[in-house]
Amino acid sequence: MRISDVSEEDLLAQITPLLPLGPATLVGPGDDAAVVSAADGTFVVTTDVLVAGRHFSEDWTSGADVGWRAVAANVADVAAMGALPTALVTSLVLPASTAVDWVLDLATGLGEACTHWRAGAVGGDLSSGDVLTVAVTAHGDLQGRAPVLRSTACPGEVLAHAGVLGRSAAGWALLAAGQQATAVSGAAAALQAFRRPQPPVAAGARAADAGATAMMDVSDGLLRDSGRMARASGVHLDLDPAAFGSATAELADLAKLCAADPLTWVLTGGEDHGLLATFPAGTALPEPFRAIGSVGAGAAQVTYGGEAPSVPGTGWDHFSP
């Protein structure tokens, strides 16, 4: 059965039971808008879009994986502000040839991710169109915390990261090379990281409580996103090469298989959705944050061991060819 064979109401009737309401939802799907509690009178809001052929391939990822990835990208942004996700709304643009089962699979994955991160899936919109598109908007609760911005890092602080680096890029490289069935060490974890990233969502609130001075999601590559933090804060971020030894070692066999450089994956690979944060010197870093560099004064730039990084590019650009 294809989208052209069903009405909007029929499709919604099949999708809605697959989506959790979440503990913050006061009024769920069925009215013109949902109602979600904002306990301290403020809320965080963010949005992200996945476009078929640009952000995912139906040949590589199931509908459920796309639904999970759409949620992960948004809850990571919520976490980067020091908040916890509460509710998401999802809009779908569906070509007439799209299989209804694929859409229901997407709703299943989206519902699984929302349940995992205790967020409600409270509504959205459906439209026909030429390109399959998934657009998610997420809301989050700061629980009385001040939001943590990317523009407030200060010289003398510690640069830290929570999550993994390079795994999703390695998974993409395996799929692009037709190597998804390989038994090489680390392949299963890399493919899982690409298909179902695991942003450390709870760590965002813990970082805020521990005194993080700046924070952001690493979605487009560590070099690209740390560069954004450096420019926003007007600071020099220097990455410590010793901090990346275990990550590059983990990916070494996969990189050899794909004729790639594991350090390039670690520094420029996107979609792992870890958290990058700065903390005052001497702060006990909350789990799972690990120090990866330092914050200094001077030109707003990112260096690697005091030098320009010796890898091609800095990460994903949504408008690059």
C-alpha positions in Angstrom: 0.0 0.0 0.0 1.3 3.4 -1.0 0.6 6.9 0.3 -1.5 7.5 -2.8 -3.8 4.7 -1.6 -4.8 6.2 1.8 -6.2 9.5 3.1 -4.5 11.7 5.6 -7.0 10.7 8.3 -6.4 7.0 7.6 -2.6 7.5 7.9 -2.8 9.5 11.1 -5.1 6.9 12.6 -2.3 4.4 12.1 0.6 6.6 13.2 -0.9 8.1 16.4 -1.0 4.9 18.4 2.7 4.4 17.8 3.7 7.6 19.5 4.1 8.1 23.3 2.7 11.2 25.0 5.4 11.6 27.6 5.1 12.8 31.1 4.9 16.6 30.3 2.0 16.4 27.9 -1.3 17.9 29.0 -3.1 17.7 25.7 -1.9 15.4 23.0 -2.7 14.9 19.3 -6.3 15.5 18.2 -6.7 19.2 18.7 -5.3 22.1 16.7 -2.3 22.1 19.0 -0.8 20.2 21.9 -0.4 21.6 25.4 2.9 20.8 27.2 3.8 21.9 30.7 6.7 24.3 31.2 7.3 24.0 34.9 9.5 27.0 35.5 7.8 29.2 32.8 10.5 28.8 30.2 11.2 26.2 27.6 13.8 25.4 25.0 12.8 24.9 21.3 14.8 23.6 18.4 14.1 22.0 15.0 15.9 19.8 12.5 15.2 18.4 9.0 16.1 15.1 7.3 15.8 15.0 3.5 15.9 11.7 1.6 18.9 11.5 -0.6 20.6 14.2 1.4 20.6 13.2 5.0 19.6 9.5 4.7 19.3 6.8 2.1 16.4 4.4 2.1 18.8 1.7 0.8 20.9 2.0 4.0 18.5 2.8 6.8 15.1 1.6 7.7 12.2 3.9 8.4 12.6 3.1 12.1 16.2 4.2 12.0 15.3 7.5 10.3 12.7 8.1 13.0 15.3 7.5 15.7 17.9 9.7 14.0 15.4 12.6 13.6 14.6 12.5 17.4 18.3 12.1 18.3 19.4 15.2 16.4 16.8 17.3 18.2 17.1 16.0 21.8 20.9 16.5 21.5 20.3 20.2 20.8 17.9 20.4 23.7 20.5 18.8 26.0 23.2 21.2 24.7 21.3 24.1 26.3 21.2 22.3 29.7 17.6 21.1 29.3 15.8 17.8 29.1 13.5 17.0 26.2 9.7 17.1 26.9 7.8 17.0 23.6 8.3 16.8 19.8 6.2 17.5 16.8 6.9 15.9 13.5 6.0 17.0 10.0 6.3 14.6 7.0 6.5 15.4 3.3 5.6 12.2 1.5 5.8 11.4 -2.2 2.8 9.5 -3.5 4.9 6.4 -4.1 6.0 6.1 -0.4 5.0 2.8 1.2 2.6 3.2 4.1 4.6 0.5 5.9 7.7 2.6 5.7 5.9 5.5 7.3 4.6 3.4 10.1 8.1 2.0 10.6 9.4 5.6 10.9 6.7 6.3 13.4 7.7 3.2 15.4 11.4 4.3 15.5 10.4 7.8 16.4 8.2 6.5 19.2 11.0 4.3 20.5 13.4 7.2 20.6 10.8 9.4 22.4 10.2 6.7 24.9 14.0 6.2 25.4 14.4 9.9 26.2 11.1 10.4 28.0 9.7 12.9 25.5 6.2 13.0 24.1 5.4 12.8 20.4 2.5 15.3 20.5 1.5 16.1 17.0 2.7 17.4 13.6 1.6 17.7 10.0 1.5 15.6 6.8 1.9 16.8 3.3 2.4 15.3 -0.1 5.5 16.4 -2.1 8.3 15.3 -4.4 11.0 14.7 -1.8 10.6 12.6 1.3 11.3 14.9 4.2 11.1 14.5 8.0 11.0 17.7 10.1 11.1 17.5 13.9 10.7 20.3 16.3 11.6 19.5 20.0 10.9 21.3 23.2 12.8 21.0 26.4 12.5 21.9 30.1 15.4 23.8 31.8 14.0 22.9 35.2 14.9 26.3 36.6 18.4 26.3 35.1 19.8 29.2 33.1 20.4 28.1 29.5 24.0 27.3 28.7 25.1 29.2 25.5 27.9 28.6 23.1 29.0 32.2 23.4 30.2 32.3 27.0 33.4 30.2 27.1 36.3 32.1 28.8 40.2 31.8 28.6 41.7 29.5 31.2 38.8 27.0 31.1 38.8 23.3 30.2 37.3 22.1 27.0 35.5 18.8 27.4 33.4 16.4 25.4 30.7 13.8 26.2 29.8 11.0 23.9 31.7 9.3 21.0 33.6 10.8 18.0 33.9 9.4 14.5 31.8 6.3 14.9 28.9 7.6 12.8 31.3 8.7 10.1 32.8 5.3 10.1 29.4 3.7 9.8 28.6 5.9 6.8 31.9 5.0 5.2 31.1 1.3 5.6 27.7 1.7 4.0 29.1 3.9 1.2 31.7 1.2 0.4 29.2 -1.6 0.5 30.9 -3.1 3.6 28.0 -3.3 6.0 28.4 -7.0 6.3 32.0 -6.9 7.4 33.2 -8.6 10.5 36.0 -6.2 11.1 36.3 -5.1 14.7 34.1 -2.1 15.5 31.9 -2.4 12.4 28.7 -3.2 14.3 29.2 -0.3 16.7 29.9 2.1 13.8 26.8 1.0 11.8 24.7 1.3 15.0 26.1 4.8 15.7 25.2 5.9 12.2 21.7 4.4 12.2 20.8 5.0 15.8 23.1 7.6 17.4 23.0 7.8 21.2 23.5 11.5 22.3 24.3 11.7 26.0 21.1 13.7 26.7 21.1 13.6 30.5 24.7 14.8 30.5 23.6 18.2 29.3 21.7 19.0 32.5 24.5 17.5 34.6 27.0 19.7 32.9 24.8 22.8 33.5 24.5 21.8 37.2 28.3 21.3 37.4 28.9 24.9 36.2 29.5 24.5 32.4 30.1 27.9 31.0 29.4 27.1 27.3 28.0 24.1 25.5 26.8 22.9 22.2 25.9 19.7 20.3 28.6 18.2 18.0 26.5 17.4 15.0 28.6 18.6 12.0 32.0 17.5 13.2 34.2 18.4 16.1 36.4 20.9 14.2 33.4 22.7 12.6 31.4 22.9 15.7 34.2 23.8 18.0 35.0 26.6 15.5 31.5 27.9 16.0 32.0 27.9 19.7 35.4 29.7 19.4 33.9 32.4 17.2 30.8 32.8 19.3 32.9 33.2 22.5 35.8 35.0 20.9 38.3 32.4 22.3 41.1 30.1 21.1 40.3 26.4 21.5 43.3 24.1 21.4 42.5 20.4 21.1 44.9 18.0 23.0 46.1 15.2 20.6 46.5 12.9 23.5 42.8 13.0 24.2 41.9 11.3 20.9 44.2 8.3 20.9 41.6 5.8 22.1 39.0 7.0 19.6 41.4 6.8 16.6 42.6 3.4 17.8 39.1 2.1 18.0 38.5 3.0 14.4 41.9 2.0 13.0 40.8 -1.3 11.5 37.7 0.2 9.9 39.7 3.1 8.5 42.2 0.6 6.9 39.3 -1.3 5.3 37.9 2.0 3.9 41.3 3.4 3.0 40.5 6.3 5.3 42.2 8.2 8.1 40.6 7.5 11.5 41.7 10.9 12.8 39.7 12.6 10.0 36.6 10.7 11.1 37.2 11.7 14.7 37.8 15.4 14.1 35.4 16.0 11.2 32.8 13.2 11.3 29.3 14.4 12.2 26.1 12.9 13.6 27.4 11.3 16.7 25.7 14.1 18.6 28.0 14.3 21.5 28.2 17.4 23.7 31.1 19.9 23.7 31.4 22.1 26.8 33.7 24.3 28.7 34.2 24.3 32.5 36.2 26.5 34.9 39.6 25.1 35.7 39.5 22.6 38.6 35.9 21.6 38.0 35.1 17.9 38.6 33.8 17.0 35.2 30.4 15.2 35.3 30.1 11.8 33.6 30.6 11.1 30.8 32.6 14.3 30.0 36.3 14.0 29.4 38.8 16.8 28.9 39.9 17.2 25.3 41.6 20.6 25.3 41.9 24.1 26.7 40.4 27.5 26.2 42.8 30.4 25.6 42.7 34.1 24.7 43.6 35.4 21.2 42.2 34.8 17.8 38.9 32.9 17.6 40.2 29.7 16.1 40.7 25.9 16.8 44.1 24.3 16.8 45.3 20.7 17.4 48.3 20.6 19.7 48.9 24.2 19.0 49.0 23.7 15.2 46.5 23.8 12.4 44.7 20.4 12.2 46.3 18.2 9.5 43.0 16.7 8.2 41.0 17.7 5.1 38.0 20.0 5.9 36.3 20.6 9.2 33.0 18.7 8.9 29.6 18.7 7.3 28.2 21.7 5.5 24.5 21.5 4.7 25.0 23.6 1.5 28.1 21.9 0.1 27.7 19.8 -3.1 
